[in-house]
Amino acid sequence: MERAGPSVNPFDTARRQIDIVADLIGINGGVRELLKHPKRELTVNFPVRMDDGSYRVFTGHRVQYNMARGPTKGGIRYHPQVTLDEVRALAAWMTWKCAVVNIPYGGAKGGVVCDPKTLKIGELERLTRRYASEIASFIGPEIDIPAPDVYTDSQTMSWIMDTYSMQKGYSVPGVVTGKPIALGGSEGRGEATGRGCAYVIREAAKDAGVRVKGGTVAVQGFGNAGSVAANLLHDEQGATIVAISDSKGGIVKPEGLNPHTVEEHKRKTGSVVGFPGAKAISNEEILETKADILIPAALENQITGKNADRIQAKMVAEAANGPTLPEADTALFQKKVTVLPDILANAGGVTVSYFEWAQDIQGFFWSLEEVNQRLERVMVRSYSDVRKVAVDKKVHNRSAAYVLAIQRVVDAMKTRGIYP
Ligand code: GLU
């Protein structure tokens, strides 16, 4: 998936979003300045032995953005285009995300510059273990708790948990979330991001007068978040999935695609491209395709000032982090498109991560029904909190979610006071 161009720096976007909301609710001076700065950053350069016996040096980052509300939380992504500024933006977004759903965390993010698709499994394991060792003193169940993100998964988390535990000399399941059940993972964590997104779409559709049952959906990005959201909207809410894409390209079929069969095709061939009976479409075109609901579920900077006017969907549900630029927000708001912002729409993942961490710390595990019920309650309540602010202040949902989140973070900062 391509970025919108090197000129769009995600951390500039993140800071512009903070300014928009700080202007709206009158946050100025030192507090505004603090909100625009990450608290701690660690960059590590480290060697990894490749399968052919050579060594390569990789660069990784971990940014802890704000910890006023609790230990920091956020995923680790593996991608060739990871930059420190991208990780800073993602760490800021995690801060607001945890505050929107009101879970007791600050925000963090990690990233390693690499192309995991070209790495062999052993290379990936050694890279992960070495990166985990390099950041080991920076993370911990009471400090900063990583999780999966783009191109990392439960296996990656298992290696991090094991590496950290080996260094400590005892097992520490609560150091990461998104683990397999056998290592203290939670029921329902695997599909939590997509499930949370589907709940928010269901709730918002009622207010926006958008049809989900019998309505059409286009999904850009068919990883964990996008595929689960598509499956649930199709299976549980009766939506027709008309277009799907991944990093290699997309497919469209106005009569409807079965997302499970498309998933099967992707598992076998490595991509949704070439799915029998569907027409090819590009990752840019899928954004503008005819559908009631558009789910960007890939990377940042997809909906910009250039293409916002051509979006045909009535609702944009951001399963990805940072897919929409601020100028596009304004354009979509004017077009009366309902945007469900990332920090709300994809917060189901970190919410069940919180459940996982709470279960690990207690050593007491919940059933899938209990996890999903609690997730649904959090998502429904958070959507309604955001909606109230949007209506009261006559702003779009992103600004409303930011008002709610930033106010909560600022309250925590002010109540704690400045040390010393
Ligand atoms: N990477 C996910 C996100 O962007 C999950 C983070 C977490 O569970 O800590 O929200």
Boltz pocket constraint, residues with backbone or C-beta under 6 A from the ligand:
constraints:
  - pocket:
      binder: B
      contacts: [[A, 73], [A, 74], [A, 75], [A, 76], [A, 97], [A, 145], [A, 146], [A, 147], [A, 148], [A, 149], [A, 150], [A, 177], [A, 321], [A, 346], [A, 347], [A, 349], [A, 350], [A, 351], [A, 353]]
      max_distance: 6.0
